[in-house]
Amino acid sequence: MGRSKAWGELAYRALAAPWGPALDLFRFAGAWAPSPERVQSGWGAWDAEQLRGALLAERADSSAMLYGPVVVAPPDASSEPALEVAVELLGGALRDVPAEGIDTLFTRPQGLDQVWVRHGFIPIPEARLPEALRGRPGIGLFGWRGGTAVWSAAGRGAPRARSVAPR
């Protein structure tokens, strides 16, 4: 991945509790993040010892809400590499969640619609959000089920519409 000299070589890796550096990055960027006890997993982009980007997840059964990605670029860097970092962080999450038993991801798009849609997220109604993940700030809701645009309530506990038998 080509970058300006301001970036250096970034290392991408999963984050671990206590989540401090990632939460500090979210606070610095003014982005909302869940409280530390709600964070279940995260992914980071490191420039040497400096955390440059993070994506966090809060879990509810086999679903999770993603927060971020938040990327803080060096002052003289263009925005394109920052977008690439965001894409790579999301890619890390999508590679890891199946092994964690997560089959559905949700996110608030935060103006990064092109990043989410490119990875199989689609706009969905708020009613599809599990009760345990409701009440989070943000506008809009995107969902992902294994990278497919197929979104059905069948088999997920939602009531099915019944047709009335003709007379």
Secondary structure as the mmCIF struct_conf table of DSSP 4:
data_model
#
loop_
_struct_conf.conf_type_id
_struct_conf.id
_struct_conf.beg_label_comp_id
_struct_conf.beg_label_asym_id
_struct_conf.beg_label_seq_id
_struct_conf.end_label_comp_id
_struct_conf.end_label_asym_id
_struct_conf.end_label_seq_id
TURN_TY1_P TURN_TY1_P1 LYS A 5 TRP A 7
STRN STRN1 LEU A 10 LEU A 15
TURN_TY1_P TURN_TY1_P2 ALA A 17 PRO A 18
HELX_RH_AL_P HELX_RH_AL_P1 GLY A 20 ALA A 29
TURN_TY1_P TURN_TY1_P3 GLY A 30 GLY A 30
HELX_RH_3T_P HELX_RH_3T_P1 PRO A 36 ARG A 38
STRN STRN2 VAL A 39 ASP A 47
TURN_TY1_P TURN_TY1_P4 ALA A 48 GLU A 49
STRN STRN3 GLN A 50 ALA A 60
TURN_TY1_P TURN_TY1_P5 ASP A 61 SER A 62
STRN STRN4 SER A 63 VAL A 71
TURN_TY1_P TURN_TY1_P6 PRO A 75 ASP A 76
HELX_RH_AL_P HELX_RH_AL_P2 SER A 79 ASP A 96
HELX_RH_3T_P HELX_RH_3T_P2 VAL A 97 GLU A 100
TURN_TY1_P TURN_TY1_P7 GLY A 101 GLY A 101
STRN STRN5 THR A 104 THR A 107
TURN_TY1_P TURN_TY1_P8 GLN A 110 GLY A 111
HELX_RH_AL_P HELX_RH_AL_P3 ASP A 113 ARG A 118
TURN_TY1_P TURN_TY1_P9 HIS A 119 GLY A 120
STRN STRN6 ILE A 122 PRO A 123
HELX_RH_3T_P HELX_RH_3T_P3 GLU A 126 ARG A 128
BEND BEND1 LEU A 129 LEU A 129
HELX_RH_3T_P HELX_RH_3T_P4 GLU A 131 LEU A 133
TURN_TY1_P TURN_TY1_P10 ARG A 134 GLY A 135
BEND BEND2 PRO A 137 PRO A 137
BEND BEND3 ILE A 139 ILE A 139
STRN STRN7 PHE A 142 TRP A 144
STRN STRN8 ARG A 145 ARG A 145
TURN_TY1_P TURN_TY1_P11 GLY A 146 GLY A 147
STRN STRN9 THR A 148 THR A 148
BEND BEND4 ALA A 149 ALA A 149
TURN_TY1_P TURN_TY1_P12 ALA A 154 GLY A 157
HELX_LH_PP_P HELX_LH_PP_P1 ALA A 158 ALA A 161
HELX_LH_PP_P HELX_LH_PP_P2 SER A 163 PRO A 166
#
